[in-house]
């Protein structure tokens, strides 16, 4: 790498102690710290004459940074991207679901490459399967006093306000379900910076024995959970894929004394299914195994001897599971159905009962992006938007829609009478609704009262559906010390 010289028109010099390499793309000097007595930082040291004899190469663990070739072995031992020992709560594919290779087609063409007849057949299957489903959800757009200060702060721009409105509504729904209280363990899936848990903690004020577990599979910058110093609440961040997370191996949950509340904001596609299985299947099953009371004794607490003897074995076990679940409730804002995966999907039984399988699921989850990908072909053509801006918007829409939005949108415009933009949006919403209905049935089978509702205005976010669930045995969670 050769040192780049600043153009003659450029003025100024590198800051003292900083790298002297001029970054042409950014039109400024590198701001990294240079070692004492050297002109360049580690990344640009090859540009210095004294370093020309040493070659820097890409790190094989993470090509985003470089390392001296003669120091590679030493670097690999301490590189932050190296494979680390697996924690106790890591169990390979525990929440992945069963892999049925016979159902997954080897190769499927994109939606935009389907013939008109194939696409029409898919849409007929979709409309038949979704017939009878309530496509108009109730509005549960709420707020919470904990966020009123932030919402009225003029320093927060439009983007920040949109996120705050969603967080306020989720928090309001959590409180409405009576899940916001002391002696809880809130597990935030897809936590990111941890903002949702942050506001839950603010809302709880001085509540006792509150534990937060933030689950995120990637390293996140600007986390807010590290700023909390309240003695009554504990924040714990786990860097792990939900697919491999066993909640019952986490020390604070091992004893099962704290009810678990699963929360999430915009939990993308497959992550929702993994989180649901992690909560209501893996967590509850492990909790049942730890119970020391015999089955008959536990049932007897709520049923007479005669009732126990007349209950079928399967029904008795189901009623006990409903009574003993450690999950107090679930509140998850859904997102990105086009990123779902048939193997991990929790609603397979629901799809099979409708005569649908992996092929239909694949195309429905791709077509679900039509609801939110922002197909502006028709409206943009009649607007005064500049051609360059129209092209940018179209490309952006295709990327957001998971790769099907733009191609399918062009097709709708190029095939008169096939599908209008509005029809495509309705089909996209039907695909989302059908996928979510499979999750609803799954939760019902696992002993929960699930519900879908709008939690924010579509002008705030097009992904505005909230999935909530409470155990059937109680409208509000029981607390234990």
SENU-113135 format. One line per 3 residues: number of its first residue (from 1); their letters; for each residue x, z, y of C-alpha. Coordinates in Angstrom, 2 decimals. Each point is the difference from the previous one (the first is absolute). Layout:
<atoms>
NUM) A) X Z Y ~ ...
</atoms>
This chain:
<atoms>
1) XXX) 0.00 0.00 0.00 ~ 1.54 -1.10 3.27 ~ -0.45 1.97 3.18
4) XXX) -2.43 -1.64 2.39 ~ 1.03 -0.26 3.64 ~ -2.60 0.58 2.70
7) XXX) -1.05 -3.06 2.02 ~ 1.59 -0.42 3.40 ~ -3.34 0.68 1.66
10) XXX) -0.25 3.40 -1.70 ~ 1.07 3.01 1.99 ~ 0.92 3.54 -1.01
13) XXX) 2.19 1.52 -2.67 ~ -0.63 1.96 -3.18 ~ -0.66 3.69 0.50
16) XXX) 2.89 2.34 -0.52 ~ 0.47 0.82 -3.66 ~ -2.40 -2.75 -1.05
19) XXX) 0.63 -3.22 -1.95 ~ 1.44 -2.94 1.99 ~ -1.77 -2.65 -2.09
22) XXX) -2.40 -2.14 2.06 ~ -3.26 -0.67 -1.89 ~ -0.93 -3.52 1.01
25) XXX) -3.58 0.25 -1.23 ~ -0.72 3.10 2.08 ~ 2.20 -1.01 2.95
28) XXX) 1.70 3.37 0.13 ~ 2.88 1.96 -1.51 ~ -0.48 1.86 -3.27
31) XXX) -0.92 3.61 0.67 ~ 1.45 1.50 -3.16 ~ 2.74 2.61 0.36
34) XXX) 3.53 -1.24 -0.62 ~ 2.55 2.25 -1.73 ~ 2.65 1.63 2.19
37) XXX) 2.70 -2.52 0.93 ~ -2.05 -3.02 -1.17 ~ -1.93 -2.64 1.95
40) XXX) -2.68 -0.76 -2.59 ~ -2.50 1.93 -2.14 ~ 0.10 -0.16 -3.80
43) XXX) -2.38 -2.97 -0.18 ~ 2.04 -2.09 2.45 ~ 3.47 1.30 -0.86
46) XXX) 0.86 -3.27 -1.74 ~ 0.03 -1.60 3.44 ~ 2.97 2.10 1.07
49) XXX) 3.48 -1.38 -0.63 ~ 1.18 3.17 -1.73 ~ -2.89 -0.24 -2.49
52) XXX) 0.31 -3.68 -0.92 ~ 1.83 0.79 -3.21 ~ -2.97 1.99 -1.36
55) XXX) -3.17 -1.76 -1.10 ~ -3.49 1.40 0.42 ~ -2.69 -0.91 -2.54
58) XXX) -3.71 0.66 -0.38 ~ -0.85 3.22 -1.80 ~ -1.37 -0.95 -3.46
61) XXX) -2.52 2.86 0.19 ~ -1.33 -0.92 3.43 ~ 1.01 -3.30 1.67
64) XXX) -1.13 1.35 3.37 ~ 3.43 1.53 0.54 ~ 3.62 -0.93 -0.79
67) XXX) 3.01 1.82 -1.43 ~ 3.75 -0.62 -0.38 ~ 0.65 -1.77 -3.27
70) XXX) 2.88 2.31 -0.88 ~ -2.23 3.05 0.55 ~ -3.03 -1.25 -1.95
73) XXX) 0.38 2.38 -2.95 ~ 0.21 3.01 2.31 ~ -2.95 -1.20 2.08
76) XXX) -2.29 -0.51 -3.02 ~ 0.32 3.69 -0.88 ~ -1.39 1.15 3.35
79) XXX) -2.14 -2.94 1.17 ~ -3.46 1.17 1.10 ~ -1.53 -2.87 -1.98
82) XXX) 1.50 1.14 -3.32 ~ -2.35 1.04 -2.80 ~ -0.58 3.72 0.21
85) XXX) -0.93 2.44 -2.80 ~ -3.74 -0.08 -0.72 ~ -1.90 3.14 1.09
88) XXX) -2.10 1.99 -2.44 ~ -3.24 -1.44 1.36 ~ 1.16 -3.57 -0.77
91) XXX) -1.62 -1.30 -3.20 ~ 0.39 -3.73 -0.54 ~ -3.31 -1.89 0.44
94) XXX) -2.15 3.12 -0.45 ~ -2.62 -1.38 2.42 ~ 0.48 -3.69 -0.77
97) XXX) -2.86 -0.45 -2.44 ~ 0.10 -1.88 -3.28 ~ 1.76 -3.34 -0.06
100) XXX) -2.09 -2.63 -1.77 ~ 2.13 -3.13 -0.09 ~ -2.68 -2.01 -1.80
103) XXX) -2.25 0.13 3.08 ~ 2.55 -1.00 2.63 ~ 0.32 -3.79 0.34
106) XXX) 3.52 -1.37 0.04 ~ -0.49 -2.16 3.08 ~ -2.81 -0.25 2.52
109) XXX) -0.21 -2.52 2.82 ~ -0.63 1.17 3.58 ~ -3.59 0.08 1.26
112) XXX) 0.80 -2.86 2.36 ~ 0.93 -2.19 -3.01 ~ -3.27 0.51 -1.87
115) XXX) -2.43 -2.91 -0.26 ~ -3.35 0.24 1.78 ~ -1.75 0.49 -3.36
118) XXX) 2.34 2.84 -1.02 ~ -0.41 1.73 3.35 ~ -3.79 -0.35 -0.12
121) XXX) -0.08 1.49 -3.51 ~ 2.05 2.98 1.16 ~ -2.31 0.58 2.95
124) XXX) -3.06 -0.19 -2.29 ~ 1.54 2.63 -2.28 ~ 0.78 2.18 3.01
127) XXX) -3.53 -0.20 1.39 ~ -1.53 0.67 -3.41 ~ 2.27 3.02 -0.60
130) XXX) -0.62 1.45 3.46 ~ -3.76 -0.53 -0.09 ~ -1.75 3.30 0.62
133) XXX) 3.00 1.63 1.67 ~ -0.60 1.46 3.43 ~ 2.27 -2.06 2.24
136) XXX) -0.96 1.99 3.11 ~ 1.81 3.32 -0.01 ~ -0.94 3.03 2.06
139) XXX) 1.87 0.70 3.23 ~ 2.02 3.22 -0.15 ~ 1.99 -0.59 3.17
142) XXX) 1.07 3.46 1.05 ~ 2.58 1.83 2.10 ~ 1.68 3.40 0.12
145) XXX) 0.90 2.33 2.88 ~ 3.60 0.22 -1.25 ~ 0.64 -3.56 1.22
148) XXX) -1.93 0.04 3.28 ~ 3.12 0.73 2.03 ~ 1.95 -2.88 -1.56
151) XXX) -2.95 -2.39 0.33 ~ -0.32 0.71 3.71 ~ 3.76 -0.11 0.68
154) XXX) 0.72 -3.05 2.24 ~ 3.51 -0.22 -1.47 ~ -1.45 -1.27 -3.28
157) XXX) -0.42 -3.77 -0.02 ~ -2.69 -2.08 -1.70 ~ 1.80 -0.08 -3.36
160) XXX) 0.50 3.78 -0.05 ~ -3.63 0.60 0.99 ~ -1.23 -2.15 -2.88
163) XXX) 1.95 2.09 -2.49 ~ -1.12 3.25 1.63 ~ -3.67 -1.03 -0.19
166) XXX) 0.35 -0.70 -3.71 ~ 1.83 3.28 -0.64 ~ -2.64 1.89 1.99
169) XXX) -2.81 -1.55 -2.03 ~ 1.73 0.70 -3.33 ~ 0.55 3.59 1.13
172) XXX) -3.66 0.28 1.02 ~ -1.10 -1.24 -3.42 ~ 2.33 2.44 -1.76
175) XXX) -1.59 2.83 1.98 ~ -3.52 -1.26 -0.69 ~ 0.72 0.14 -3.73
178) XXX) 1.14 3.64 0.45 ~ 3.50 -0.86 -1.19 ~ 1.70 1.18 3.16
181) XXX) 0.83 3.63 -0.61 ~ 2.58 2.55 -1.19 ~ 1.56 0.22 -3.46
184) XXX) 0.25 -3.74 -0.57 ~ 2.67 -2.45 -1.05 ~ -0.42 -3.26 1.89
187) XXX) 1.69 -2.93 -1.75 ~ 0.43 -2.97 2.37 ~ 0.63 -3.22 -1.91
190) XXX) 1.87 -2.77 1.82 ~ 0.88 2.58 2.62 ~ 2.36 -2.11 2.14
193) XXX) 0.91 2.14 3.01 ~ -2.42 2.71 -1.12 ~ -2.32 -0.27 3.00
196) XXX) -3.23 0.69 -1.95 ~ 1.37 3.22 -1.50 ~ 1.30 0.90 3.45
199) XXX) -3.49 -0.08 1.50 ~ -1.50 1.83 -2.98 ~ 2.55 2.76 0.61
202) XXX) -0.84 0.09 3.73 ~ -3.71 0.26 -0.82 ~ 0.56 2.86 -2.44
205) XXX) 1.75 2.11 2.67 ~ 0.74 3.38 -1.62 ~ -1.54 -0.66 -3.43
208) XXX) 1.83 1.79 -2.83 ~ 1.76 -1.42 -3.03 ~ -0.13 -3.68 0.92
211) XXX) 2.45 -2.35 -1.72 ~ 0.57 -3.66 0.80 ~ 1.54 -2.45 -2.47
214) XXX) 0.86 -3.35 1.60 ~ 0.54 -2.80 -2.50 ~ 1.88 -3.12 1.15
217) XXX) 2.17 -2.29 -2.12 ~ 2.29 -1.22 2.80 ~ 2.15 1.74 2.56
220) XXX) -1.89 0.38 3.27 ~ 1.37 0.45 3.49 ~ -1.50 2.17 2.75
223) XXX) -1.79 2.33 -2.43 ~ -2.10 2.70 1.63 ~ -0.27 2.40 -2.95
226) XXX) 3.46 1.39 0.71 ~ -1.14 1.26 3.40 ~ -2.46 2.53 -1.37
229) XXX) 1.14 3.62 0.00 ~ -3.28 1.84 -0.58 ~ 0.49 2.88 -2.44
232) XXX) -3.37 -0.49 -1.73 ~ 0.53 -3.66 -0.91 ~ 2.71 -1.69 -2.05
235) XXX) 0.91 -3.71 0.12 ~ 1.64 -1.62 -3.01 ~ 0.91 -3.70 -0.07
238) XXX) 0.42 -1.84 -3.32 ~ 1.71 -3.40 -0.02 ~ -1.56 -1.49 -3.11
241) XXX) -2.30 -2.82 -1.05 ~ -3.52 1.32 -0.72 ~ 0.18 -1.90 -3.28
244) XXX) 2.46 2.57 -1.36 ~ -1.26 3.19 1.68 ~ -1.23 2.91 -2.11
247) XXX) -1.52 2.49 2.42 ~ -0.02 2.82 -2.52 ~ 3.78 -0.04 -0.24
250) XXX) 0.28 0.94 3.68 ~ 0.75 3.73 0.15 ~ -2.71 0.89 2.56
253) XXX) -2.66 -1.67 -2.19 ~ 1.38 1.05 -3.37 ~ -1.94 3.27 -0.01
256) XXX) -3.18 -1.76 1.10 ~ -1.03 2.64 2.54 ~ -0.41 -2.32 2.98
259) XXX) -2.85 -2.55 0.00 ~ 1.32 -3.51 0.63 ~ -1.38 -2.25 2.73
262) XXX) 1.17 -3.62 -0.25 ~ 0.16 -1.81 3.35 ~ 1.34 -3.32 1.26
265) XXX) -0.26 -2.41 2.91 ~ 0.12 -3.71 -0.85 ~ 1.16 0.46 -3.59
268) XXX) 0.81 -3.58 -0.95 ~ -1.67 -1.64 -3.00 ~ 1.59 1.13 -3.23
271) XXX) 1.17 3.27 1.56 ~ -3.64 1.12 0.24 ~ -0.53 -0.49 -3.75
274) XXX) 3.26 1.77 -0.81 ~ -0.96 2.92 2.27 ~ -3.46 0.33 -1.55
277) XXX) 1.44 0.06 -3.50 ~ 2.66 2.46 1.12 ~ -2.66 2.37 1.37
280) XXX) -2.97 -0.15 -2.34 ~ 1.64 -0.96 -3.28 ~ 3.61 1.13 -0.21
283) XXX) -0.40 3.12 2.13 ~ -3.32 1.12 -1.49 ~ 1.08 -0.68 -3.61
286) XXX) 3.18 2.05 0.38 ~ -2.01 2.78 1.65 ~ -2.38 0.12 -2.96
289) XXX) 2.85 0.20 -2.49 ~ 1.38 3.09 1.75 ~ -3.26 1.93 -0.26
292) XXX) 0.38 2.81 -2.52 ~ -3.71 0.68 -0.52 ~ -1.64 -1.55 -3.08
295) XXX) -2.48 -2.79 0.70 ~ -3.08 1.97 -1.12 ~ 0.96 3.03 2.14
298) XXX) 0.43 -2.13 3.12 ~ -3.34 -1.76 -0.50 ~ -1.73 3.32 -0.69
301) XXX) 0.65 1.11 3.57 ~ -2.73 -2.36 1.17 ~ -2.06 -0.74 -3.13
304) XXX) -1.73 2.09 -2.63 ~ 1.07 0.03 -3.65 ~ -2.98 -2.11 -0.95
307) XXX) 0.78 -2.62 2.64 ~ 3.61 -0.22 -1.20 ~ -1.02 -0.60 -3.60
310) XXX) -2.41 -2.77 0.97 ~ 2.49 -1.78 2.28 ~ 1.87 -2.97 -1.51
313) XXX) 3.73 0.59 -0.15 ~ 0.85 -2.82 2.43 ~ -2.57 1.23 2.53
316) XXX) 1.28 3.58 -0.25 ~ 3.56 -1.10 0.65 ~ -1.15 -2.12 2.94
319) XXX) -1.88 2.90 1.59 ~ 3.05 2.22 -0.36 ~ 2.24 -2.62 1.60
322) XXX) -2.44 -0.16 2.92 ~ 0.17 3.77 0.39 ~ 3.74 0.29 -0.32
325) XXX) 1.32 -2.89 2.09 ~ 2.73 1.10 2.44 ~ -0.93 -2.79 2.41
328) XXX) -2.23 1.33 2.78 ~ -0.58 -3.39 1.59 ~ 1.28 -3.46 0.89
331) XXX) -0.04 -1.71 3.40 ~ 1.82 -3.35 0.10 ~ -0.24 -2.84 2.53
334) XXX) 0.16 -3.21 -2.04 ~ 2.13 -3.01 0.83 ~ 1.41 -3.33 -1.22
337) XXX) -2.12 -0.76 -3.07 ~ 1.99 -3.22 -0.39 ~ 2.91 2.17 -1.18
340) XXX) -1.91 1.44 -2.96 ~ 1.26 -0.50 -3.55 ~ -2.08 -0.38 -3.16
343) XXX) 2.27 2.19 -2.12 ~ -0.27 2.96 2.39 ~ -3.63 -0.54 1.03
346) XXX) -2.21 2.96 -0.96 ~ -3.23 -2.05 -0.15 ~ 0.80 -2.23 -2.99
349) XXX) -2.98 1.30 -1.98 ~ -2.32 -0.82 2.88 ~ 1.31 -3.58 0.19
352) XXX) -0.24 -0.49 -3.78 ~ -3.59 1.26 -0.03 ~ -0.80 -2.76 2.51
355) XXX) 1.61 -2.63 -2.22 ~ 3.06 -0.26 2.24 ~ 3.66 0.32 -0.86
358) XXX) 3.56 -0.34 1.27 ~ -0.43 -3.62 1.21 ~ -3.06 0.75 2.13
361) XXX) 1.62 3.19 1.31 ~ 3.09 -1.93 1.02 ~ -1.98 -2.49 2.07
364) XXX) -2.40 2.58 1.44 ~ 2.86 2.17 1.24 ~ 1.63 -3.09 1.58
367) XXX) -3.29 -1.07 1.59 ~ -0.54 3.52 1.37 ~ 2.54 -0.85 2.70
370) XXX) -2.57 -2.39 1.50 ~ -1.80 3.05 1.41 ~ 2.93 1.10 2.15
373) XXX) 2.52 -2.84 0.29 ~ -1.39 -1.11 3.39 ~ -0.82 -3.65 -0.74
376) XXX) -0.23 -1.36 3.52 ~ 0.03 -3.71 -0.86 ~ -3.48 -0.68 1.35
379) XXX) 0.14 2.29 3.01 ~ 3.53 -0.97 0.98 ~ -0.73 -3.71 0.00
382) XXX) -2.68 0.50 2.65 ~ 1.99 2.49 2.09 ~ 2.46 -0.55 2.82
385) XXX) 2.81 1.61 -2.00 ~ 3.26 -1.91 0.21 ~ 0.92 -2.09 -3.11
388) XXX) 3.10 2.11 -0.61 ~ -2.02 3.23 0.09 ~ -2.64 -1.49 -2.34
391) XXX) 2.75 -0.84 -2.50 ~ 1.46 3.52 0.25 ~ -3.39 1.61 -0.58
394) XXX) -0.72 -2.18 -3.02 ~ 3.36 0.81 -1.59 ~ -0.47 3.70 0.70
397) XXX) -3.44 -0.10 -1.61 ~ 1.34 -1.58 -3.15 ~ 2.70 2.64 -0.39
400) XXX) -2.40 2.89 0.54 ~ -2.44 -1.44 -2.51 ~ 2.48 0.12 -2.85
403) XXX) 0.82 -3.69 -0.02 ~ -3.55 -1.30 -0.60 ~ -1.50 0.35 3.47
406) XXX) 1.60 -2.96 1.72 ~ -0.16 -2.49 -2.85 ~ -3.57 0.89 -0.85
409) XXX) -0.97 -0.03 3.66 ~ 1.33 -3.55 0.42 ~ -1.92 -1.04 -3.05
412) XXX) -3.25 1.41 1.36 ~ 0.48 -2.04 3.14 ~ 0.96 -3.14 -1.92
415) XXX) -2.90 0.07 -2.49 ~ -3.26 -0.48 1.92 ~ -2.88 1.94 -1.47
418) XXX) 2.16 2.05 -2.38 ~ 0.63 3.26 1.86 ~ -0.14 0.95 3.63
421) XXX) 2.26 2.68 1.46 ~ -2.89 2.49 0.10 ~ -0.89 -0.73 -3.64
424) XXX) 3.59 0.60 -1.00 ~ 0.00 3.36 1.79 ~ -3.16 1.03 -1.84
427) XXX) 1.54 -1.02 -3.32 ~ 3.12 1.97 0.85 ~ -2.12 3.10 0.69
430) XXX) -1.85 -0.48 -3.29 ~ 3.33 -0.13 -1.85 ~ 1.07 3.25 1.65
433) XXX) -3.34 1.63 -0.78 ~ 0.15 -1.01 -3.67 ~ 3.54 1.32 -0.42
436) XXX) -0.98 3.26 1.71 ~ -3.09 0.29 -2.18 ~ 2.26 0.09 -3.05
439) XXX) 1.81 2.95 1.57 ~ -3.34 1.71 0.71 ~ -1.07 -0.29 -3.65
442) XXX) 3.40 1.28 -1.16 ~ -0.33 3.11 2.18 ~ -3.56 0.59 -1.23
445) XXX) 1.20 -0.13 -3.60 ~ 2.70 2.53 0.85 ~ -2.49 2.52 1.35
448) XXX) -0.08 -0.74 3.74 ~ -2.60 -0.90 2.61 ~ 1.65 -3.01 1.75
451) XXX) -1.17 -1.83 3.10 ~ 1.05 -2.89 2.23 ~ -0.58 0.04 3.76
454) XXX) 1.24 -1.56 3.21 ~ 2.27 2.46 1.76 ~ 1.03 -2.04 3.03
457) XXX) -1.18 -2.95 2.07 ~ 1.20 -3.46 -1.17 ~ 1.38 -0.53 3.51
460) XXX) 2.39 2.89 -0.75 ~ 0.88 -1.18 -3.51 ~ -1.47 -2.65 -2.30
463) XXX) 0.99 2.25 -2.92 ~ -2.65 2.56 0.90 ~ -1.34 1.30 -3.35
466) XXX) 0.55 3.60 -1.08 ~ -0.22 1.12 -3.64 ~ -1.02 3.63 -0.49
469) XXX) -0.65 2.01 -3.16 ~ -0.93 3.58 -0.87 ~ -0.26 1.61 -3.46
472) XXX) -3.56 -0.13 -1.37 ~ -0.16 3.74 -0.57 ~ 0.34 0.87 3.66
475) XXX) -0.82 -1.50 3.39 ~ 2.86 2.04 1.46 ~ 3.21 1.01 -1.73
478) XXX) 0.43 3.47 -1.38 ~ 3.07 1.78 1.26 ~ 2.34 2.19 -1.92
481) X) 2.58 2.34 1.36
</atoms>
